[in-house]
Amino acid sequence: MAELSSAHPQWQLAANECDEFSHWMSGAGWASGTGDPNYEESREIDITLRKRRELMQWLTKQQPERGPFYENTWRDVCTKHPLNCLFALADLAGQGNWLSSRWSDALYAWGNGKQVQRIWRSAAPVLQTMPDKVIQKIAHSVTWWLKAVSKSIDRHEGILLHLCRRVLAVPLESGTGMTRNGEPIDQPVTEAINHPVGHVTQALINLWFKQNPNDNDRLPADIRPFFTELCDVQVDRFRHGRVLLGSRLIAFFRVDPPWTEQYLLPLFSWSNPAEAKSVWEGFLWSPRLYQPLLTAFRAQFLESANHYTDLGEHRQQFAAFLTYAALGPTEGYTVDEFRSAIGALPQDGLEESAQALSQAFEGAADQREDYWKNRVQPFWQQVWPKSRELATPRIAESLTQLTIAARGEFPAALAAVKDWLQPLEHPHYVVDMLHESDLCSRYPADALRLLDAVIADQQWAPRELGQCLDEIGQVAPQLVQDARYMRLQEYSRRRGSQ
């Protein structure tokens, strides 16, 4: 052993004793920043130089094969010394040497800093000369950079528009490659905001909004052709742009109604389900009620109730939006139309509608009594489906909250929805609401009726149930002998709420 050790001094045991085991699994592949000694020993860090000439030499030297532990500081240097990096890249580009991966890293780094406008002034003329094949190869970073600078630039807007035009012209893949368990995610909004065409569309919208457009100003002559082109359903990859155009539908309609009615609104028709799904999800990303628009796309809006499940992750927003519209006042729509639309919603759509109804009522604050008489009660009587077979615990919980929120109209609200109420799996929140509302003292008989409807024999009694019963008993002593009161009181004692 001594002779071998002397003859081969380079043979050293690992400090972490991994040589003592026949099999050793290290966290080196994922343990950056954890202090794993294997990771720290395995790292290969290529230090990027900072001066312009040195950067050119570093950029053009033979790059080592990037193993799992290879790192370099290029992106950090781009952040700290952006202009030196830009000029080094520009010098090499002038020699016909476009280093696509280096440009890509640099553009991502420059989009996050505070010097976006300053870098753009110098970078724009260089980017304008970037070959189409390079743009196509690093389209995501180029367009991400365009989106970032479009918010604040004060010059070279023509170059930005020229680059947008070139990106839209290159044959990009329409898919984003985003999957879940190996399957496409089928989320138009998420895909749109991560696709180069979506980046370009957002950059154009940012550029347009920087002009502070007003109603009926019409779209700018230099930007309008882009939006028109994106509305061409024959180009599949432009669908990502159409999603984002849909998300700004109200702005387009207010600024340029004729263009919107000619190009954008037809996309909301379900005659082309794939297109309608995309633009509707874009609009429902952050929907708002705007009466002139509701009138303009009335047919498409009402038809969407029959395509509820097609609206993907934004179907809940549609149910809420439809409910708010039905609460009105909404011109150009009939009660029958809203009743048919709400009635076309599947079970989970009705649950979302009931929740939106409750939230709208609670949002009325001091005007709740008037809101009940003028909005909620007419909606409930004339629009909401009448089949009690549609009742579910979730609908019951929303309607219970609505009833408590009615305050002075509590008895009327309870009488209207009582047949839809049923025991709740977790009644603690609504019982707490009832206790805090002081309705037990104001309307003891109705409060008892509500408690009897939502509480059966759940495993845990709400803490405030005993307090509610005490208030009811103090205000209306005769109710203490009511069978419902005695059942609830016995349940409260047995389940330990007091």
C-alpha positions in Angstrom: 0.0 0.0 0.0 2.8 2.4 0.9 4.7 1.5 -2.3 1.6 2.1 -4.5 0.8 5.3 -2.7 4.3 6.6 -3.2 4.4 5.6 -6.9 1.0 7.1 -7.7 0.6 10.3 -5.5 -2.3 11.4 -7.8 -4.4 8.5 -6.5 -6.3 10.3 -3.7 -9.5 9.2 -1.9 -12.4 11.6 -2.3 -13.0 13.9 0.6 -16.6 13.0 0.8 -15.9 9.3 1.2 -17.8 8.4 -2.0 -15.0 5.9 -2.8 -16.2 3.8 0.2 -19.4 2.9 -1.5 -20.1 0.6 -4.5 -22.8 3.0 -5.7 -23.0 6.8 -5.2 -25.8 9.1 -6.2 -25.0 12.8 -6.2 -27.2 15.8 -6.3 -24.7 17.5 -8.6 -27.2 17.6 -11.5 -29.7 19.7 -9.6 -28.0 21.0 -6.5 -26.8 24.5 -7.6 -26.8 26.7 -4.6 -27.3 23.9 -2.1 -23.6 23.5 -1.1 -23.4 19.9 -2.4 -19.6 19.3 -2.6 -20.0 17.2 -5.7 -21.7 20.0 -7.5 -19.2 22.6 -6.5 -16.3 20.3 -7.5 -17.9 19.4 -10.9 -18.7 23.0 -12.0 -16.9 24.3 -15.0 -17.1 28.1 -15.0 -15.9 29.9 -18.1 -15.3 33.5 -17.1 -16.4 36.0 -19.7 -14.2 39.0 -20.2 -15.5 42.6 -20.1 -13.6 44.8 -22.5 -14.7 45.2 -26.1 -11.6 43.6 -27.8 -11.4 40.9 -25.1 -15.0 40.1 -25.6 -14.6 39.7 -29.3 -11.8 37.2 -28.7 -13.8 35.3 -26.1 -16.8 35.2 -28.3 -14.9 33.8 -31.3 -12.8 31.3 -29.4 -13.6 27.6 -29.7 -16.4 27.0 -27.2 -16.0 23.9 -25.0 -18.7 21.3 -25.3 -21.4 22.2 -22.8 -21.6 19.5 -20.3 -24.2 19.4 -17.5 -21.9 21.4 -15.2 -20.7 24.0 -17.7 -21.4 27.6 -17.0 -20.2 31.0 -18.2 -20.8 34.5 -17.1 -21.8 35.9 -20.5 -25.3 36.9 -19.5 -24.1 38.6 -16.3 -21.6 40.6 -18.3 -24.4 41.6 -20.7 -26.3 42.9 -17.8 -23.4 44.8 -16.2 -21.6 46.0 -19.3 -24.4 46.0 -22.0 -22.8 48.4 -24.5 -19.4 46.7 -24.5 -21.2 43.4 -25.2 -23.4 45.0 -27.9 -20.4 46.6 -29.7 -18.5 43.4 -29.6 -21.4 41.5 -31.1 -21.9 44.2 -33.6 -18.3 44.1 -34.7 -18.5 40.4 -35.3 -21.9 40.8 -37.0 -20.2 43.3 -39.3 -17.8 40.6 -40.3 -20.7 38.3 -41.1 -20.4 36.3 -37.9 -23.8 36.3 -36.2 -23.5 34.3 -33.0 -27.1 33.4 -32.6 -26.9 31.9 -29.1 -24.8 34.8 -27.8 -27.3 37.3 -29.3 -30.2 35.4 -27.7 -28.7 35.4 -24.2 -27.8 39.1 -24.6 -31.4 40.1 -25.7 -32.9 38.3 -22.7 -30.4 40.1 -20.4 -31.1 43.5 -21.8 -34.8 43.2 -21.5 -34.7 43.0 -17.7 -32.5 45.9 -16.9 -33.2 49.6 -16.3 -31.3 50.7 -19.4 -33.7 49.3 -21.9 -34.2 52.6 -23.7 -30.5 53.4 -23.8 -29.5 50.0 -25.1 -32.3 50.1 -27.7 -30.9 53.3 -29.2 -27.6 51.6 -30.1 -28.9 48.1 -30.7 -31.8 48.9 -33.0 -29.7 49.7 -36.1 -27.7 46.5 -35.6 -30.7 44.3 -35.1 -32.2 45.8 -38.3 -29.4 44.1 -40.2 -29.8 40.7 -38.6 -30.4 38.1 -41.4 -33.8 36.4 -41.6 -32.3 33.0 -40.8 -30.9 34.3 -37.6 -34.2 36.0 -36.7 -36.0 32.7 -37.3 -33.5 30.8 -35.2 -33.7 33.1 -32.2 -37.2 34.4 -32.8 -38.3 34.0 -29.2 -35.5 36.1 -27.7 -35.8 38.7 -30.5 -39.5 39.2 -30.1 -39.3 39.1 -26.3 -36.8 41.9 -26.5 -39.1 43.9 -28.9 -42.0 43.5 -26.5 -39.8 44.7 -23.6 -38.5 47.8 -25.4 -41.9 48.7 -26.9 -43.1 50.0 -23.6 -40.6 52.8 -23.3 -38.7 53.6 -26.5 -38.5 57.2 -27.8 -36.9 56.6 -31.1 -36.3 54.1 -33.9 -40.0 53.1 -33.9 -39.7 52.5 -37.6 -37.0 49.9 -36.9 -39.2 48.2 -34.4 -42.1 48.0 -36.9 -39.7 46.7 -39.6 -38.5 44.0 -37.2 -42.1 43.1 -36.4 -42.8 42.8 -40.1 -39.9 40.5 -40.6 -40.8 38.3 -37.7 -44.3 37.9 -39.0 -43.0 37.0 -42.4 -40.6 34.2 -41.4 -42.2 30.7 -41.3 -42.4 30.1 -37.5 -43.9 27.0 -36.0 -47.5 27.7 -34.9 -47.1 25.5 -31.8 -45.2 26.5 -28.7 -44.1 23.0 -27.6 -45.7 23.5 -24.2 -47.1 20.2 -23.0 -48.6 18.6 -19.9 -47.9 14.9 -19.5 -46.8 14.8 -23.0 -50.0 16.4 -24.4 -50.4 19.9 -25.7 -51.7 22.2 -22.9 -54.6 23.6 -25.0 -54.4 27.0 -23.2 -54.6 29.7 -25.9 -53.7 32.6 -23.6 -50.6 30.9 -22.1 -49.4 29.8 -25.5 -50.0 33.3 -27.0 -48.0 35.2 -24.4 -45.1 32.8 -24.9 -45.1 32.6 -28.7 -43.0 35.0 -30.9 -46.2 36.1 -32.8 -47.8 36.9 -29.4 -44.7 38.9 -28.4 -44.9 40.9 -31.6 -48.6 41.5 -31.2 -48.1 42.8 -27.6 -45.2 45.0 -28.8 -47.5 46.6 -31.4 -50.3 47.1 -28.8 -47.7 48.7 -26.5 -46.6 51.0 -29.2 -50.1 51.9 -30.0 -51.1 52.6 -26.4 -48.1 54.8 -25.9 -49.9 57.3 -28.2 -52.8 57.5 -25.6 -55.6 56.8 -28.1 -59.1 58.2 -27.5 -62.5 57.1 -28.6 -63.0 57.1 -32.4 -59.3 58.1 -33.1 -59.0 55.2 -35.5 -56.0 52.9 -35.5 -52.6 54.5 -36.5 -51.9 54.1 -40.2 -48.5 52.5 -39.6 -49.8 49.9 -37.1 -53.3 49.1 -38.5 -52.0 46.9 -41.3 -50.3 44.7 -38.8 -53.5 44.1 -36.9 -55.4 43.5 -40.1 -52.8 40.9 -41.2 -53.0 39.1 -37.8 -56.8 38.7 -38.3 -56.2 36.5 -41.4 -57.4 33.1 -40.2 -55.6 31.4 -43.1 -52.4 31.9 -41.3 -52.5 29.5 -38.3 -49.5 30.9 -36.4 -51.2 34.3 -36.3 -53.8 32.8 -34.0 -51.5 33.7 -31.1 -51.8 37.3 -32.1 -55.5 37.1 -32.5 -55.8 35.8 -28.9 -54.1 39.0 -27.7 -56.2 41.2 -30.0 -59.2 39.6 -28.4 -57.9 40.5 -25.0 -58.0 44.2 -26.0 -61.3 44.0 -27.8 -62.9 46.9 -25.9 -60.0 49.2 -26.7 -60.2 48.3 -30.4 -63.9 48.8 -30.4 -63.7 52.2 -28.7 -60.9 53.5 -30.8 -61.9 52.1 -34.2 -65.4 50.6 -34.3 -65.5 50.1 -38.1 -62.2 48.2 -38.2 -63.2 46.1 -35.2 -66.6 45.2 -36.7 -65.0 44.3 -40.0 -61.9 42.3 -38.9 -62.0 41.4 -35.2 -65.6 40.8 -34.2 -66.2 38.1 -36.9 -63.5 36.0 -35.2 -65.9 35.6 -32.2 -68.4 33.7 -34.3 -68.7 30.0 -33.5 -68.9 29.2 -37.2 -65.2 28.6 -36.8 -64.9 26.9 -33.4 -61.1 26.8 -33.2 -60.8 30.6 -33.9 -63.8 31.4 -31.6 -62.3 29.5 -28.7 -59.0 31.3 -29.0 -60.3 34.9 -29.2 -63.0 34.3 -26.6 -60.4 33.0 -24.2 -58.3 36.1 -25.0 -61.3 38.4 -24.2 -62.2 36.4 -21.1 -58.7 36.7 -19.8 -59.8 40.0 -18.2 -63.4 40.8 -19.4 -65.3 44.0 -18.7 -68.9 45.0 -19.5 -69.1 47.7 -22.2 -72.6 48.3 -23.4 -71.8 49.3 -27.1 -69.7 46.2 -27.5 -72.4 43.9 -25.9 -74.8 45.2 -28.5 -72.3 44.7 -31.3 -71.5 41.1 -30.6 -74.8 40.1 -29.1 -75.3 37.0 -31.3 -71.7 35.6 -30.7 -72.0 36.3 -27.0 -75.3 34.5 -26.5 -74.1 31.6 -28.7 -71.1 31.1 -26.5 -73.3 29.8 -23.7 -73.7 26.7 -25.9 -70.0 26.3 -26.1 -69.2 26.7 -22.4 -66.9 23.6 -22.2 -65.0 24.8 -25.3 -63.8 27.9 -23.4 -61.3 25.9 -21.4 -59.7 27.5 -18.4 -61.7 30.7 -19.0 -65.2 29.1 -18.9 -65.7 30.3 -15.3 -65.0 33.9 -16.3 -67.7 33.5 -19.1 -70.3 32.3 -16.6 -69.6 35.2 -14.4 -69.5 37.7 -17.3 -72.9 36.3 -18.6 -74.4 36.7 -15.1 -73.2 40.3 -14.7 -74.7 41.1 -18.1 -78.0 39.4 -17.3 -78.2 41.4 -14.0 -78.2 44.4 -16.3 -79.4 46.8 -17.3 -78.2 45.6 -20.7 -79.7 47.2 -23.7 -80.6 45.1 -26.8 -81.1 41.9 -24.9 -84.4 40.3 -23.8 -85.1 38.4 -20.7 -85.8 35.3 -22.8 -82.4 35.5 -24.3 -80.6 35.7 -21.0 -82.8 32.9 -19.6 -81.9 30.6 -22.5 -78.2 31.4 -22.2 -78.1 30.8 -18.4 -80.2 27.7 -18.9 -77.7 26.4 -21.5 -74.9 26.4 -18.9 -73.8 23.0 -17.6 -73.8 22.2 -13.9 -70.4 23.8 -13.1 -71.4 26.8 -15.2 -74.5 27.4 -13.0 -72.3 27.0 -9.9 -70.0 29.8 -11.2 -73.1 31.9 -12.1 -74.5 31.5 -8.6 -71.1 32.5 -7.1 -70.9 35.6 -9.4 -74.5 36.5 -8.4 -73.5 36.4 -4.7 -70.3 38.4 -5.3 -72.1 41.1 -7.3 -74.7 41.4 -4.5 -72.0 41.7 -1.8 -70.2 44.3 -3.9 -73.3 46.5 -3.8 -72.3 47.5 -0.3 -74.7 50.2 1.1 -77.0 49.8 -1.9 -77.8 46.2 -1.3 -81.5 46.6 -0.6 -82.0 48.5 -3.9 -79.7 46.1 -5.7 -81.9 43.2 -4.5 -85.1 44.8 -5.7 -83.9 46.1 -9.0 -81.3 43.6 -10.1 -81.0 40.3 -8.1 -84.7 39.6 -7.5 -85.7 40.1 -11.2 -82.8 38.0 -12.2 -83.8 35.2 -9.9 -87.4 35.3 -10.8 -87.1 35.7 -14.6 -83.7 34.4 -15.6 -82.5 31.7 -13.2 -83.5 28.1 -14.1 -86.5 26.8 -12.2 -85.6 23.1 -12.0 -84.6 22.3 -8.4 -82.9 19.1 -9.7 -80.0 21.5 -10.7 -79.4 22.4 -7.0 -75.9 21.5 -5.7 -74.1 22.1 -2.4 -71.9 24.7 -4.1 -74.9 26.6 -5.4 -76.5 26.3 -2.0 -73.5 27.9 -0.4 -73.4 30.8 -2.8 -77.1 31.4 -2.3 -76.7 31.2 1.5 -74.1 33.9 1.3 -76.3 36.0 -1.0 -79.2 35.7 1.5 -77.1 36.9 4.4 -75.7 39.7 2.3 -79.2 41.0 1.6 -79.3 42.6 5.1 -82.6 44.5 5.2 -84.0 42.2 2.4 -82.9 39.1 4.2 -86.5 37.7 4.7 -87.4 38.3 1.0 -84.1 36.8 -0.2 -84.5 33.7 1.9 -88.0 33.2 0.7 -86.9 33.4 -2.9 -84.0 30.9 -2.7 -85.0 28.6 0.2 -85.9 25.7 -2.0 -82.3 25.7 -3.4 -80.7 25.5 0.0 -79.3 22.3 1.5 -76.9 21.2 4.2 -73.3 22.4 3.6 -70.3 20.2 4.1 -68.5 23.1 5.8 -71.0 25.7 7.1 -68.6 27.5 9.4 -68.1 30.5 7.1 -71.8 31.2 6.4 -72.6 30.8 10.1 -69.9 33.2 11.0 -71.3 35.6 8.4 -74.8 35.3 9.9 -73.4 36.0 13.4 -71.5 39.0 12.3 -74.5 40.4 10.3 -76.7 40.9 13.4 -79.6 39.2 11.4 -80.3 36.8 14.2 -81.5 39.7 16.3 -83.3 41.5 13.6 -85.0 38.5 11.9 -84.8 35.6 14.4 -87.4 33.4 12.7 -85.8 33.7 9.3 -82.3 33.2 10.8 -83.5 30.0 12.4 -85.0 28.8 9.1 -81.7 29.4 7.4 -79.6 27.6 10.0 -82.0 24.7 9.9 -81.6 24.5 6.1 -77.8 24.5 6.0 -76.9 22.4 9.1 -77.7 18.7 9.3 -75.4 16.6 11.4 -71.9 17.6 10.2 -69.0 16.3 12.1 -67.9 19.7 13.5 -70.4 22.3 14.6 -69.6 25.9 13.7 -68.2 27.8 16.7 -70.7 30.7 16.3 -73.8 28.4 16.0 -74.3 28.6 19.8 -74.0 32.4 19.8 -76.6 32.6 16.9 -79.0 30.4 18.8 -78.6 32.5 22.0 -79.4 35.7 20.1 -82.4 34.1 18.5 -83.6 32.8 21.9 -83.2 36.2 23.6 -85.1 38.1 20.9 -87.8 35.5 20.3 -88.1 33.3 23.4 -91.0 31.4 21.8 -88.6 29.9 19.3 -86.7 28.1 22.0 -89.5 25.5 22.0 -89.4 25.2 18.2 -88.3 21.7 17.0 -85.7 23.2 14.7 -84.2 25.3 17.5 -84.0 22.3 19.9 -82.4 20.1 17.2 -79.8 22.7 16.5 -79.1 23.4 20.1 -78.7 19.7 20.9 -76.4 19.3 17.9 -74.4 22.3 19.0 -73.8 20.8 22.4 -73.1 17.4 21.1 -70.6 18.5 18.5 -68.9 20.9 20.9 -69.4 24.3 19.5 -70.0 25.8 22.9 
